Amino acid sequence: MNVDDIWFQQDGATCHTSKETVALLKEMFNGRVISRGGGFLKSKVYANNPKTIDELKSNITAAINEIEFQFRTFSLISAH
C-alpha cells in the first residue's frame, strides 16, 4: 500500500485518540495524522468569518502555509 496516495478522514464521529490508535495511524500514514489538532486549522480558517469561497480558499491557503512554515522552522531547530 502506498500511503502517499491515501487520505483518511473521519466521518464526524469522535476522534480516535487512544495512544494505541494514534500510534497505529501515525505508523500507517508516516506521521501525517491530524487528530484533535484539526480544530486548530478550523479556528484559523474561520477566524475572520469568510463570506465568499475565494475568502475561504485564501484563508485555507494562508493557514496551511503558516503551519508548514512553523513545521519547517521547528524541524530546523530540532535538527541542531
N, C-alpha and C positions, 0 to 999 in steps of 0.2 A: 504494500500500500504506500503510495506516495503522498505524504501528508501536505506537501506543497499545493496539492490540488483539492484539498478538503477543507471545508468550512463547517464547523459545528455550531449550532445556535440553539439556545433553549427555546422552548415553546411557550414561555410565560410562566412556567412552573417555578417554584422556589429554586434558587441556585443550589447546585450540588457542591457544597463547600466542606465536606468532611475532608480531613487531611489525606485520607487514602484515595478518595475520589479525585481531588485536585492533583495529587501526585501522579495518579494514573493518566489523567488528561494532559498534564504537562509533559509526561513521557511520550504519550502518543502524538502530541502536536508540537514537539520540540520547544516547549515552554511558552508557546503562543496561546495562552488561555486568559480570557478576561472573565473573571468571576464577579464578585460583588463590586469590584473596581470599575465595572462598566457604568455605574451610576456617576462616576467622576466625569466621564466623557459626556454623558447626557446633560449634566449640570453645566458644563462648559458650552455645549451646543445651544442650549436653550436659555442661557444667561440673559441675553438681550431680547428675548421673545421675538424671534424672527417672524416676519409677516409674509414672506414670499419664499418660494422654492429656491430662488437664487441666494437669498439671505441665508437660508438653512444650509445649502451646499457650501457657501462661503464659511459659515461657522464650523461645519464639519471639517472642512479642509484645514482651517486655522487650528482647531483643537487637536487634530491628528498631527499636524506639523509641530505643534508645541510639545506634544508627548514624545514624538520622535526626537526632537531637539534635546529634551530633558533626558531621554534614554541614552542618546549619544554622549551627552555630557557626563552622565553617571558612569557609562561604560569606560570613557576615557579616564575619569578619576579613579575608578576601581582598578584599572589596568596598571596604575602606577603605584 
